[in-house]
Each structure stands twice: as structure tokens, then as C-alpha cells.
Amino acid sequence: MSDNKLQTQALHNRGFTLIELMMVVAIIGILASVALPAYQGYAARAKFAELVTAATPAKTAVDLCVQSRGADSCSGIEAQPGWSVSDEVDSVAIALTDDTFRVTVTPTGSYAGIAVTDTYVLSGEVSGGSVVWSEDAESGCLASGLC
């Protein structure tokens, strides 16, 4: 083979240049800087779903009490210790004021992205012998976008 042919072949087999590699690293860095906060928000909302689930036994207890005994006889319902079995749930509380039930689930604040103030509060209005539940405006999770 001639020297020109070897030089041409050597130029074609050089691989990636430093600039090309730096561009790839920069693109990966930009993608990661966008994806990481989105993933952290998604992970926090997924963990917050455990608080929403922890409210279910309290809602069921109130629903059963109202259907079987009437709303006036249900003021003494207390949350049971087993209802907050998750590491993310600190407490579940039930309160009755003026025919409105409130179920409050308080997080432990041990997970990144979920603070102790990110409470999940449900209001239950008695209507026609059953309870209609809705998220309360005092839920701390509304301000942080977790619920």
C-alpha cells in the first residue's frame, strides 16, 4: 500500500474528537438537569399517595357510622393506631364540627419533598344519609402541589 492510502485510512479511523465527546456530555447534562427535578416531584407525589391511602380507613369508619347510627351519634369516632402503618404517616385524626367530618392525615416529614406541614385534610358533609368527601382548603398539600 502506498503512504497516501495509509494516511487516508488512518484519518478515517480516528474515532470521536474531543469536541464531539464534550457535546455529548453537555447534552446528557442538560437532559439530566431537566429530568432530575421532574423525577423528584414525581417520587414525592408517589410517596404522598400513601397519605391519601391512610385516610381510607377513617373515611370508611365515618361512612359506616353515619349509615348505621346517624351523624349525631358519630362524634366519638377515633382513629386507630393501625391506620398509620406507613413510615410516611405520622397520624390520622377524625373530628366532627357542625355536621362536617374532618379526616386529617399528617406526614412524618421523613421523606424528601414531603414536609410535616403537607397535611392531607378531607371534609365530609352529611347528605341524605351518606357522607360526601372533598379535599379541604386547609390541606397543606395543596400549596406544595402534592395532592
VOGU-3710 file (C-alpha; in Angstrom, 3 decimals, decimal comma):
1> msdnklqtqa> 0,000/0,000/0,000  1,090/3,491/-0,673  1,774/6,021/2,055  -1,104/8,247/0,895  -3,562/5,402/1,201  -2,339/4,562/4,733  -2,609/8,195/5,799  -6,139/8,466/4,405  -7,159/5,238/6,144  -5,632/6,454/9,430
11> lhnrgftlie> -7,631/9,694/9,216  -10,894/7,771/8,788  -10,243/5,508/11,793  -9,554/8,265/14,321  -12,848/7,936/16,217  -14,584/10,795/18,002  -12,941/14,122/18,515  -12,786/15,777/21,895  -15,335/18,388/20,795  -17,819/15,685/19,787
21> lmmvvaiigi> -17,426/13,930/23,134  -17,847/17,211/25,020  -21,039/17,933/23,071  -22,463/14,532/24,034  -21,608/15,112/27,705  -23,198/18,588/27,567  -26,397/17,214/26,027  -26,605/14,478/28,660  -26,056/17,098/31,378  -28,861/19,284/30,034
31> lasvalpayq> -31,241/16,326/29,839  -30,347/15,271/33,383  -30,865/18,788/34,743  -34,402/18,766/33,345  -35,250/15,166/34,224  -33,987/15,084/37,817  -36,356/17,718/39,290  -39,268/16,188/37,386  -38,406/12,768/38,791  -38,072/14,112/42,338
41> gyaarakfae> -41,509/15,720/42,097  -42,959/12,506/40,730  -41,364/10,473/43,525  -42,708/12,847/46,207  -46,248/12,653/44,757  -45,982/8,862/44,640  -44,952/8,749/48,310  -47,738/11,200/49,157  -50,205/8,665/47,770  -49,538/6,673/50,944
51> lvtaatpakt> -51,065/9,525/52,954  -54,120/9,536/50,717  -54,425/5,781/51,224  -54,062/6,187/55,007  -57,232/8,323/55,017  -59,322/5,455/53,600  -59,945/3,523/56,865  -61,025/6,735/58,615  -63,395/7,614/55,777  -64,840/4,105/55,862
61> avdlcvqsrg> -65,357/4,252/59,639  -67,206/7,561/59,343  -69,300/6,309/56,411  -70,332/3,161/58,288  -71,159/5,077/61,454  -73,300/7,650/59,638  -75,171/4,952/57,716  -75,815/2,765/60,729  -76,314/5,286/63,579  -76,745/8,723/62,020
71> adscsgieaq> -74,355/11,673/62,029  -75,326/12,862/65,524  -74,131/9,598/67,105  -70,726/9,576/65,412  -68,870/12,285/67,313  -66,758/9,803/69,273  -65,028/8,034/66,387  -61,301/7,808/66,990  -58,571/6,852/64,593  -56,987/3,502/65,321
81> pgwsvsdevd> -53,201/3,127/65,674  -53,023/0,573/62,850  -54,345/3,070/60,323  -50,991/4,846/60,051  -48,766/1,871/59,344  -46,568/3,666/56,818  -43,207/5,282/57,523  -44,526/8,424/55,824  -47,685/8,728/58,004  -47,350/10,213/61,480
91> svaialtddt> -51,025/10,300/62,476  -54,624/10,041/61,312  -57,259/12,096/63,157  -61,051/12,358/62,861  -63,018/15,389/64,066  -66,697/16,371/63,875  -67,782/20,015/63,910  -71,183/21,315/62,804  -72,152/18,178/60,834  -68,839/18,227/58,979
101> frvtvtptgs> -66,346/15,426/59,485  -62,662/16,169/59,014  -60,087/13,478/58,451  -56,543/14,807/58,843  -53,511/12,759/57,838  -50,163/14,179/58,981  -46,889/13,067/57,354  -43,738/12,348/59,329  -41,674/14,646/57,118  -39,005/11,955/56,803
111> yagiavtdty> -39,142/11,772/53,014  -37,516/14,368/50,793  -40,122/16,561/49,189  -42,803/15,928/51,851  -42,791/18,271/54,856  -44,704/17,867/58,122  -46,897/20,774/57,027  -48,032/18,882/53,896  -51,115/17,519/55,646  -53,947/15,809/53,787
121> vlsgevsggs> -57,318/17,015/55,078  -60,687/15,730/53,882  -64,034/17,308/54,694  -67,105/15,126/54,781  -70,561/16,671/54,503  -73,519/14,504/55,548  -76,063/14,482/52,745  -79,034/12,135/52,513  -77,716/9,577/54,973  -74,254/9,331/53,423
131> vvwsedaesg> -71,044/11,342/53,537  -69,724/13,278/50,544  -65,941/13,723/50,816  -63,825/16,504/49,328  -60,322/17,872/49,846  -60,328/20,623/52,434  -58,880/24,029/51,543  -56,688/23,792/54,663  -54,761/20,820/53,276  -51,087/21,682/53,338
141> clasglc> -50,518/19,519/50,297  -52,469/21,926/48,062  -49,824/24,642/48,348  -46,973/22,242/47,611  -48,783/20,548/44,709  -48,662/17,062/46,198  -52,416/16,429/46,148
//
